[in-house]
Amino acid sequence: MRIVIQRVSRASVTIDSIQKSAIGQGMLILLGIEEADTQEDIQWLCKKIVNLRIFPDENGVMNKSILEHGGEILVVSQFTLMASTKKGNRPSYIRAARPETAIPLYEEFCEELSIALQKPVETGTFGADMKVELINDGPVTILIDSKVKE
């Protein structure tokens, strides 16, 4: 699994001109899933996300996790995170999981993250054409790949 975490002042997902989800201060997480991903990847990432110290403390230093800070999370599936651009100019998405694999993993990821966060997470709709809006706070953008844990 690959994720892009953006610390946001606010973020939202709109589908067919209807707002599906919106959050205030917190994290927008873009999630890419590959065929080799498992429950272990989900658990590792969820623990990493809720403990990641990217929110400011009383001195303005990034020293607080989202659990300490109290923000919200919006998760959006994004198969293009699994793109390979090694050959030619057209990205290859061969590593991206097929929907029959990816949808259950996406749903499980959102459920596990909600448990770790101790409150519901907002989501997009898997496979939909989504319009994602955000105000990146900082800007702070972090990339994490569950296959690269060192």
N, CA and C atoms as an extended XYZ file, in Angstrom:
450
Properties=species:S:1:pos:R:3:atomname:S:1:resname:S:1:resid:I:1 pbc="F F F"
N         0.846       -1.175        0.000 N   MET     1
C         0.000        0.000        0.000 CA  MET     1
C         0.886        1.231        0.000 C   MET     1
N         0.431        2.207       -0.717 N   ARG     2
C         1.104        3.497       -0.725 CA  ARG     2
C         0.082        4.540       -0.304 C   ARG     2
N         0.530        5.457        0.534 N   ILE     3
C        -0.352        6.550        0.913 CA  ILE     3
C         0.371        7.880        0.763 C   ILE     3
N        -0.416        8.890        0.488 N   VAL     4
C         0.029       10.272        0.544 CA  VAL     4
C        -0.820       10.903        1.635 C   VAL     4
N        -0.152       11.434        2.650 N   ILE     5
C        -0.846       12.126        3.733 CA  ILE     5
C        -0.619       13.619        3.539 C   ILE     5
N        -1.699       14.367        3.533 N   GLN     6
C        -1.588       15.815        3.495 CA  GLN     6
C        -2.266       16.374        4.741 C   GLN     6
N        -1.502       17.148        5.511 N   ARG     7
C        -2.108       17.829        6.656 CA  ARG     7
C        -2.935       18.973        6.083 C   ARG     7
N        -4.204       19.022        6.470 N   VAL     8
C        -5.116       19.983        5.857 CA  VAL     8
C        -5.829       20.855        6.886 C   VAL     8
N        -6.190       22.048        6.441 N   SER     9
C        -7.085       22.908        7.220 CA  SER     9
C        -8.524       22.460        6.982 C   SER     9
N        -8.752       21.977        5.752 N   ARG    10
C       -10.037       21.383        5.394 CA  ARG    10
C        -9.871       20.624        4.080 C   ARG    10
N       -10.769       19.647        3.853 N   ALA    11
C       -10.749       18.868        2.610 CA  ALA    11
C       -12.148       18.329        2.362 C   ALA    11
N       -12.436       18.080        1.076 N   SER    12
C       -13.750       17.531        0.728 CA  SER    12
C       -13.669       16.711       -0.553 C   SER    12
N       -14.668       15.845       -0.723 N   VAL    13
C       -14.813       15.034       -1.931 CA  VAL    13
C       -16.199       15.295       -2.496 C   VAL    13
N       -16.237       15.608       -3.793 N   THR    14
C       -17.492       15.841       -4.497 CA  THR    14
C       -17.602       14.855       -5.646 C   THR    14
N       -18.775       14.237       -5.781 N   ILE    15
C       -19.046       13.281       -6.859 CA  ILE    15
C       -20.328       13.717       -7.554 C   ILE    15
N       -20.265       13.899       -8.871 N   ASP    16
C       -21.430       14.349       -9.646 CA  ASP    16
C       -22.060       15.598       -9.049 C   ASP    16
N       -21.235       16.568       -8.708 N   SER    17
C       -21.642       17.864       -8.155 CA  SER    17
C       -22.288       17.790       -6.775 C   SER    17
N       -22.186       16.643       -6.110 N   ILE    18
C       -22.743       16.481       -4.759 CA  ILE    18
C       -21.588       16.183       -3.801 C   ILE    18
N       -21.503       16.980       -2.741 N   GLN    19
C       -20.436       16.749       -1.768 CA  GLN    19
C       -20.712       15.458       -1.003 C   GLN    19
N       -19.772       14.514       -1.096 N   LYS    20
C       -19.900       13.209       -0.416 CA  LYS    20
C       -19.378       13.285        0.999 C   LYS    20
N       -18.205       13.931        1.178 N   SER    21
C       -17.557       13.985        2.485 CA  SER    21
C       -16.796       15.287        2.628 C   SER    21
N       -16.633       15.705        3.877 N   ALA    22
C       -15.838       16.900        4.162 CA  ALA    22
C       -15.291       16.796        5.582 C   ALA    22
N       -14.089       17.332        5.763 N   ILE    23
C       -13.489       17.395        7.097 CA  ILE    23
C       -12.932       18.792        7.327 C   ILE    23
N       -12.724       19.094        8.595 N   GLY    24
C       -11.993       20.298        8.969 CA  GLY    24
C       -10.533       19.943        9.105 C   GLY    24
N        -9.883       20.500       10.106 N   GLN    25
C        -8.461       20.279       10.310 CA  GLN    25
C        -8.152       18.795       10.531 C   GLN    25
N        -7.120       18.311        9.865 N   GLY    26
C        -6.741       16.908       10.015 CA  GLY    26
C        -5.866       16.432        8.884 C   GLY    26
N        -6.211       15.228        8.350 N   MET    27
C        -5.421       14.600        7.290 CA  MET    27
C        -6.306       14.177        6.130 C   MET    27
N        -5.842       14.473        4.926 N   LEU    28
C        -6.388       13.861        3.718 CA  LEU    28
C        -5.420       12.755        3.361 C   LEU    28
N        -5.928       11.524        3.222 N   ILE    29
C        -5.084       10.382        2.886 CA  ILE    29
C        -5.517        9.820        1.543 C   ILE    29
N        -4.586        9.827        0.594 N   LEU    30
C        -4.797        9.184       -0.699 CA  LEU    30
C        -4.202        7.786       -0.571 C   LEU    30
N        -4.965        6.764       -0.949 N   LEU    31
C        -4.575        5.365       -0.728 CA  LEU    31
C        -4.507        4.592       -2.034 C   LEU    31
N        -3.321        4.026       -2.301 N   GLY    32
C        -3.134        3.141       -3.452 CA  GLY    32
C        -2.918        1.718       -2.959 C   GLY    32
N        -3.607        0.771       -3.577 N   ILE    33
C        -3.558       -0.628       -3.142 CA  ILE    33
C        -3.017       -1.487       -4.272 C   ILE    33
N        -2.104       -2.428       -3.931 N   GLU    34
C        -1.594       -3.374       -4.918 CA  GLU    34
C        -2.029       -4.787       -4.549 C   GLU    34
N        -1.933       -5.705       -5.501 N   GLU    35
C        -2.382       -7.086       -5.303 CA  GLU    35
C        -1.714       -7.766       -4.115 C   GLU    35
N        -0.468       -7.417       -3.815 N   ALA    36
C         0.285       -8.083       -2.750 CA  ALA    36
C        -0.062       -7.569       -1.348 C   ALA    36
N        -0.915       -6.572       -1.236 N   ASP    37
C        -1.225       -5.995        0.070 CA  ASP    37
C        -2.085       -6.929        0.914 C   ASP    37
N        -1.862       -6.849        2.244 N   THR    38
C        -2.532       -7.744        3.184 CA  THR    38
C        -2.989       -6.969        4.419 C   THR    38
N        -3.601       -7.701        5.330 N   GLN    39
C        -4.007       -7.159        6.627 CA  GLN    39
C        -2.809       -6.575        7.371 C   GLN    39
N        -1.642       -7.187        7.222 N   GLU    40
C        -0.434       -6.677        7.870 CA  GLU    40
C        -0.097       -5.263        7.406 C   GLU    40
N        -0.252       -4.994        6.103 N   ASP    41
C         0.001       -3.656        5.568 CA  ASP    41
C        -0.979       -2.651        6.180 C   ASP    41
N        -2.239       -3.056        6.282 N   ILE    42
C        -3.270       -2.182        6.849 CA  ILE    42
C        -2.942       -1.839        8.291 C   ILE    42
N        -2.653       -2.842        9.100 N   GLN    43
C        -2.375       -2.607       10.514 CA  GLN    43
C        -1.146       -1.724       10.714 C   GLN    43
N        -0.089       -1.996        9.952 N   TRP    44
C         1.139       -1.208       10.070 CA  TRP    44
C         0.883        0.257        9.708 C   TRP    44
N         0.180        0.476        8.578 N   LEU    45
C        -0.090        1.846        8.138 CA  LEU    45
C        -0.998        2.590        9.109 C   LEU    45
N        -2.042        1.952        9.594 N   CYS    46
C        -2.974        2.622       10.507 CA  CYS    46
C        -2.271        3.062       11.779 C   CYS    46
N        -1.413        2.207       12.312 N   LYS    47
C        -0.648        2.558       13.511 CA  LYS    47
C         0.286        3.736       13.208 C   LYS    47
N         0.941        3.669       12.066 N   LYS    48
C         1.865        4.735       11.662 CA  LYS    48
C         1.122        6.064       11.505 C   LYS    48
N        -0.033        6.037       10.854 N   ILE    49
C        -0.802        7.257       10.582 CA  ILE    49
C        -1.216        7.964       11.866 C   ILE    49
N        -1.850        7.243       12.789 N   VAL    50
C        -2.384        7.902       13.987 CA  VAL    50
C        -1.296        8.350       14.957 C   VAL    50
N        -0.085        7.808       14.813 N   ASN    51
C         1.014        8.204       15.696 CA  ASN    51
C         2.005        9.164       15.048 C   ASN    51
N         1.813        9.467       13.768 N   LEU    52
C         2.707       10.363       13.037 CA  LEU    52
C         2.630       11.773       13.630 C   LEU    52
N         3.759       12.289       14.048 N   ARG    53
C         3.785       13.592       14.725 CA  ARG    53
C         3.990       14.713       13.705 C   ARG    53
N         2.884       15.163       13.122 N   ILE    54
C         2.941       16.213       12.103 CA  ILE    54
C         2.082       17.427       12.447 C   ILE    54
N         1.542       17.453       13.670 N   PHE    55
C         0.725       18.585       14.096 CA  PHE    55
C         1.500       19.416       15.122 C   PHE    55
N         1.286       20.733       15.108 N   PRO    56
C         2.083       21.611       15.973 CA  PRO    56
C         1.727       21.495       17.457 C   PRO    56
N         2.779       21.584       18.288 N   ASP    57
C         2.565       21.664       19.731 CA  ASP    57
C         2.416       23.141       20.107 C   ASP    57
N         2.425       23.445       21.390 N   GLU    58
C         2.239       24.830       21.859 CA  GLU    58
C         3.359       25.763       21.415 C   GLU    58
N         4.492       25.202       20.988 N   ASN    59
C         5.613       26.014       20.501 CA  ASN    59
C         5.664       26.080       18.971 C   ASN    59
N         4.668       25.503       18.308 N   GLY    60
C         4.633       25.525       16.850 CA  GLY    60
C         5.511       24.472       16.201 C   GLY    60
N         6.026       23.531       16.986 N   VAL    61
C         6.885       22.467       16.469 CA  VAL    61
C         6.008       21.253       16.139 C   VAL    61
N         6.253       20.607       14.983 N   MET    62
C         5.486       19.407       14.628 CA  MET    62
C         5.854       18.301       15.600 C   MET    62
N         5.037       18.159       16.639 N   ASN    63
C         5.372       17.253       17.721 CA  ASN    63
C         4.154       16.494       18.244 C   ASN    63
N         2.983       16.691       17.623 N   LYS    64
C         1.767       16.032       18.092 CA  LYS    64
C         1.185       15.136       17.001 C   LYS    64
N         0.631       14.016       17.432 N   SER    65
C        -0.071       13.116       16.506 CA  SER    65
C        -1.508       13.597       16.332 C   SER    65
N        -2.198       13.009       15.394 N   ILE    66
C        -3.606       13.360       15.205 CA  ILE    66
C        -4.435       12.938       16.419 C   ILE    66
N        -4.005       11.892       17.114 N   LEU    67
C        -4.700       11.476       18.341 CA  LEU    67
C        -4.595       12.573       19.403 C   LEU    67
N        -3.425       13.168       19.540 N   GLU    68
C        -3.210       14.234       20.517 CA  GLU    68
C        -3.841       15.543       20.069 C   GLU    68
N        -3.797       15.784       18.770 N   HIS    69
C        -4.287       17.037       18.205 CA  HIS    69
C        -5.815       17.053       18.088 C   HIS    69
N        -6.390       15.881       17.793 N   GLY    70
C        -7.842       15.774       17.710 CA  GLY    70
C        -8.443       16.085       16.352 C   GLY    70
N        -7.708       15.905       15.279 N   GLY    71
C        -8.222       16.207       13.951 CA  GLY    71
C        -9.047       15.088       13.346 C   GLY    71
N        -9.490       15.321       12.118 N   GLU    72
C       -10.302       14.377       11.365 CA  GLU    72
C        -9.480       13.779       10.230 C   GLU    72
N        -9.987       12.680        9.644 N   ILE    73
C        -9.309       12.046        8.513 CA  ILE    73
C       -10.313       11.780        7.389 C   ILE    73
N        -9.873       12.071        6.164 N   LEU    74
C       -10.621       11.758        4.944 CA  LEU    74
C        -9.736       10.844        4.105 C   LEU    74
N       -10.262        9.650        3.742 N   VAL    75
C        -9.508        8.671        2.953 CA  VAL    75
C       -10.111        8.579        1.554 C   VAL    75
N        -9.251        8.715        0.538 N   VAL    76
C        -9.678        8.654       -0.862 CA  VAL    76
C        -8.852        7.593       -1.569 C   VAL    76
N        -9.520        6.627       -2.200 N   SER    77
C        -8.804        5.607       -2.972 CA  SER    77
C        -8.210        6.250       -4.221 C   SER    77
N        -6.976        5.854       -4.547 N   GLN    78
C        -6.314        6.434       -5.718 CA  GLN    78
C        -5.351        5.422       -6.318 C   GLN    78
N        -5.852        4.635       -7.271 N   PHE    79
C        -5.034        3.579       -7.883 CA  PHE    79
C        -3.823        4.143       -8.607 C   PHE    79
N        -3.858        5.421       -9.006 N   THR    80
C        -2.739        5.996       -9.746 CA  THR    80
C        -1.476        6.117       -8.892 C   THR    80
N        -1.591        5.967       -7.575 N   LEU    81
C        -0.396        5.954       -6.731 CA  LEU    81
C         0.483        4.746       -7.019 C   LEU    81
N        -0.088        3.729       -7.634 N   MET    82
C         0.672        2.519       -7.953 CA  MET    82
C         1.285        2.582       -9.358 C   MET    82
N         1.230        3.728       -9.994 N   ALA    83
C         1.743        3.884      -11.354 CA  ALA    83
C         3.243        3.622      -11.447 C   ALA    83
N         3.615        2.981      -12.542 N   SER    84
C         5.024        2.818      -12.880 CA  SER    84
C         5.296        3.710      -14.087 C   SER    84
N         6.346        4.524      -13.992 N   THR    85
C         6.686        5.433      -15.088 CA  THR    85
C         8.080        5.146      -15.641 C   THR    85
N         8.564        3.937      -15.397 N   LYS    86
C         9.918        3.571      -15.823 CA  LYS    86
C        10.067        3.515      -17.329 C   LYS    86
N         9.033        3.046      -18.023 N   LYS    87
C         9.111        2.837      -19.462 CA  LYS    87
C         8.130        3.755      -20.183 C   LYS    87
N         8.618        4.469      -21.171 N   GLY    88
C         7.740        5.298      -21.989 CA  GLY    88
C         7.132        6.463      -21.227 C   GLY    88
N         6.093        7.038      -21.822 N   ASN    89
C         5.455        8.223      -21.251 CA  ASN    89
C         4.050        7.957      -20.726 C   ASN    89
N         3.535        6.769      -20.967 N   ARG    90
C         2.217        6.423      -20.455 CA  ARG    90
C         2.396        5.584      -19.195 C   ARG    90
N         1.896        6.065      -18.038 N   PRO    91
C         2.048        5.283      -16.809 CA  PRO    91
C         1.382        3.912      -16.932 C   PRO    91
N         1.994        2.931      -16.315 N   SER    92
C         1.433        1.590      -16.253 CA  SER    92
C         0.850        1.380      -14.858 C   SER    92
N        -0.340        0.814      -14.798 N   TYR    93
C        -1.016        0.577      -13.521 CA  TYR    93
C        -1.115       -0.911      -13.215 C   TYR    93
N        -0.198       -1.683      -13.776 N   ILE    94
C        -0.230       -3.139      -13.623 CA  ILE    94
C        -0.102       -3.573      -12.155 C   ILE    94
N         0.549       -2.757      -11.314 N   ARG    95
C         0.706       -3.105       -9.895 CA  ARG    95
C        -0.550       -2.814       -9.086 C   ARG    95
N        -1.433       -1.987       -9.610 N   ALA    96
C        -2.648       -1.633       -8.867 CA  ALA    96
C        -3.563       -2.856       -8.762 C   ALA    96
N        -4.124       -3.037       -7.573 N   ALA    97
C        -5.020       -4.174       -7.344 CA  ALA    97
C        -6.310       -4.015       -8.142 C   ALA    97
N        -6.829       -5.135       -8.614 N   ARG    98
C        -8.123       -5.158       -9.306 CA  ARG    98
C        -9.214       -4.865       -8.272 C   ARG    98
N       -10.342       -4.341       -8.703 N   PRO    99
C       -11.419       -3.982       -7.763 CA  PRO    99
C       -11.838       -5.099       -6.803 C   PRO    99
N       -11.864       -6.356       -7.279 N   GLU   100
C       -12.291       -7.452       -6.396 CA  GLU   100
C       -11.329       -7.660       -5.220 C   GLU   100
N       -10.084       -7.235       -5.381 N   THR   101
C        -9.106       -7.284       -4.295 CA  THR   101
C        -9.076       -5.951       -3.548 C   THR   101
N        -9.075       -4.874       -4.301 N   ALA   102
C        -8.882       -3.548       -3.721 CA  ALA   102
C       -10.060       -3.071       -2.867 C   ALA   102
N       -11.275       -3.309       -3.293 N   ILE   103
C       -12.431       -2.792       -2.546 CA  ILE   103
C       -12.482       -3.339       -1.119 C   ILE   103
N       -12.384       -4.653       -0.909 N   PRO   104
C       -12.390       -5.133        0.479 CA  PRO   104
C       -11.219       -4.589        1.307 C   PRO   104
N       -10.040       -4.450        0.687 N   LEU   105
C        -8.890       -3.908        1.412 CA  LEU   105
C        -9.098       -2.430        1.750 C   LEU   105
N        -9.672       -1.671        0.829 N   TYR   106
C        -9.979       -0.259        1.072 CA  TYR   106
C       -10.966       -0.129        2.226 C   TYR   106
N       -12.015       -0.919        2.208 N   GLU   107
C       -13.018       -0.864        3.273 CA  GLU   107
C       -12.425       -1.266        4.616 C   GLU   107
N       -11.574       -2.295        4.607 N   GLU   108
C       -10.926       -2.753        5.831 CA  GLU   108
C        -9.955       -1.693        6.358 C   GLU   108
N        -9.229       -1.046        5.446 N   PHE   109
C        -8.311        0.023        5.837 CA  PHE   109
C        -9.083        1.142        6.544 C   PHE   109
N       -10.187        1.569        5.963 N   CYS   110
C       -10.988        2.654        6.542 CA  CYS   110
C       -11.542        2.258        7.910 C   CYS   110
N       -11.977        1.015        8.035 N   GLU   111
C       -12.509        0.519        9.308 CA  GLU   111
C       -11.413        0.463       10.377 C   GLU   111
N       -10.251       -0.087       10.029 N   GLU   112
C        -9.135       -0.176       10.975 CA  GLU   112
C        -8.633        1.210       11.375 C   GLU   112
N        -8.599        2.129       10.403 N   LEU   113
C        -8.142        3.483       10.702 CA  LEU   113
C        -9.126        4.187       11.639 C   LEU   113
N       -10.400        3.956       11.440 N   SER   114
C       -11.429        4.516       12.316 CA  SER   114
C       -11.267        4.008       13.746 C   SER   114
N       -10.978        2.728       13.883 N   ILE   115
C       -10.746        2.146       15.216 CA  ILE   115
C        -9.503        2.768       15.856 C   ILE   115
N        -8.424        2.889       15.089 N   ALA   116
C        -7.181        3.463       15.609 CA  ALA   116
C        -7.356        4.939       15.972 C   ALA   116
N        -8.149        5.654       15.193 N   LEU   117
C        -8.398        7.082       15.426 CA  LEU   117
C        -9.406        7.297       16.561 C   LEU   117
N       -10.184        6.270       16.836 N   GLN   118
C       -11.218        6.296       17.870 CA  GLN   118
C       -12.400        7.183       17.507 C   GLN   118
N       -12.613        7.342       16.193 N   LYS   119
C       -13.790        8.034       15.673 CA  LYS   119
C       -13.898        7.728       14.187 C   LYS   119
N       -15.070        7.945       13.602 N   PRO   120
C       -15.244        7.619       12.180 CA  PRO   120
C       -14.314        8.431       11.279 C   PRO   120
N       -13.897        7.803       10.172 N   VAL   121
C       -13.173        8.536        9.140 CA  VAL   121
C       -14.129        8.764        7.975 C   VAL   121
N       -13.931        9.854        7.288 N   GLU   122
C       -14.721       10.155        6.099 CA  GLU   122
C       -14.055        9.475        4.904 C   GLU   122
N       -14.826        9.224        3.856 N   THR   123
C       -14.287        8.530        2.685 CA  THR   123
C       -14.815        9.134        1.394 C   THR   123
N       -14.124        8.777        0.322 N   GLY   124
C       -14.640        9.002       -1.013 CA  GLY   124
C       -15.443        7.768       -1.388 C   GLY   124
N       -15.647        7.561       -2.692 N   THR   125
C       -16.322        6.365       -3.187 CA  THR   125
C       -15.371        5.643       -4.120 C   THR   125
N       -15.061        4.395       -3.793 N   PHE   126
C       -14.097        3.631       -4.572 CA  PHE   126
C       -14.523        3.588       -6.037 C   PHE   126
N       -13.607        3.931       -6.934 N   GLY   127
C       -13.842        3.848       -8.365 CA  GLY   127
C       -14.613        5.003       -8.975 C   GLY   127
N       -15.096        5.916       -8.155 N   ALA   128
C       -15.869        7.050       -8.685 CA  ALA   128
C       -14.933        8.121       -9.233 C   ALA   128
N       -15.470        8.954      -10.124 N   ASP   129
C       -14.752       10.135      -10.596 CA  ASP   129
C       -14.979       11.216       -9.540 C   ASP   129
N       -13.968       11.439       -8.713 N   MET   130
C       -14.105       12.332       -7.567 CA  MET   130
C       -13.356       13.638       -7.796 C   MET   130
N       -13.928       14.693       -7.289 N   LYS   131
C       -13.264       15.993       -7.249 CA  LYS   131
C       -12.846       16.206       -5.803 C   LYS   131
N       -11.546       16.265       -5.575 N   VAL   132
C       -11.004       16.403       -4.227 CA  VAL   132
C       -10.475       17.826       -4.065 C   VAL   132
N       -10.967       18.508       -3.049 N   GLU   133
C       -10.493       19.854       -2.750 CA  GLU   133
C        -9.843       19.839       -1.374 C   GLU   133
N        -8.767       20.612       -1.233 N   LEU   134
C        -8.104       20.670        0.053 CA  LEU   134
C        -7.346       21.968        0.209 C   LEU   134
N        -7.161       22.341        1.448 N   ILE   135
C        -6.230       23.407        1.815 CA  ILE   135
C        -5.120       22.702        2.577 C   ILE   135
N        -3.946       22.562        1.927 N   ASN   136
C        -2.807       21.895        2.547 CA  ASN   136
C        -2.229       22.846        3.586 C   ASN   136
N        -2.168       22.396        4.818 N   ASP   137
C        -1.714       23.201        5.945 CA  ASP   137
C        -0.224       22.993        6.146 C   ASP   137
N         0.552       24.028        5.883 N   GLY   138
C         1.997       23.938        6.099 CA  GLY   138
C         2.810       24.505        4.944 C   GLY   138
N         2.851       23.881        3.806 N   PRO   139
C         2.260       22.591        3.445 CA  PRO   139
C         3.031       21.421        4.065 C   PRO   139
N         2.270       20.414        4.460 N   VAL   140
C         2.846       19.179        4.968 CA  VAL   140
C         2.294       18.039        4.130 C   VAL   140
N         3.178       17.327        3.436 N   THR   141
C         2.813       16.183        2.612 CA  THR   141
C         3.823       15.073        2.874 C   THR   141
N         3.313       13.890        3.257 N   ILE   142
C         4.167       12.750        3.615 CA  ILE   142
C         3.790       11.559        2.739 C   ILE   142
N         4.784       10.867        2.191 N   LEU   143
C         4.575        9.658        1.411 CA  LEU   143
C         5.014        8.462        2.247 C   LEU   143
N         4.167        7.422        2.291 N   ILE   144
C         4.517        6.197        3.024 CA  ILE   144
C         4.162        4.998        2.163 C   ILE   144
N         5.076        4.051        2.060 N   ASP   145
C         4.848        2.801        1.345 CA  ASP   145
C         5.015        1.662        2.347 C   ASP   145
N         3.993        0.847        2.516 N   SER   146
C         4.051       -0.222        3.521 CA  SER   146
C         5.075       -1.307        3.163 C   SER   146
N         5.561       -1.305        1.935 N   LYS   147
C         6.584       -2.273        1.541 CA  LYS   147
C         7.995       -1.748        1.809 C   LYS   147
N         8.105       -0.485        2.232 N   VAL   148
C         9.394        0.137        2.537 CA  VAL   148
C         9.323        0.628        3.980 C   VAL   148
N         9.623       -0.255        4.923 N   LYS   149
C         9.433        0.049        6.336 CA  LYS   149
C        10.697        0.514        7.040 C   LYS   149
N        11.780        0.673        6.327 N   GLU   150
C        13.032        1.105        6.971 CA  GLU   150
C        13.220        2.581        6.857 C   GLU   150
